[in-house]
Amino acid sequence: MEAMELGIPVIATDVGSIFEHLQDSEKGFLGPVDSEMFLDFASDKISAIMEDKEWYTTLSLNARRYAEDNFSIEKFNSQYKTLFYE
């Protein structure tokens, strides 16, 4: 959440509910859970977006927009109110 809020494309393993927030190649990348494989995966993705500034910018803007739409304090407060009072 914090990285997306800052407009940083995320590179994460596909565990838990991360897939609900991070569609591969839209706002970042979902990699394999295996440590060795993930290191290679992340290295390849970092190299790729360093070589393509336009792609990096697109990922960055998508991440930031998603965070604004889904992780705002207003949305957080609203969801807690719903959870506890409805």
Secondary structure, 3 states (H helix, E strand, C coil): CHHHHCCCCEEEECCCCHHHHCCECCCEEEECCCHHHHHHHHHHHHHHHHHCHHHHHHHHHHHHHHHHHHCCHHHHHHHHHHHHHC
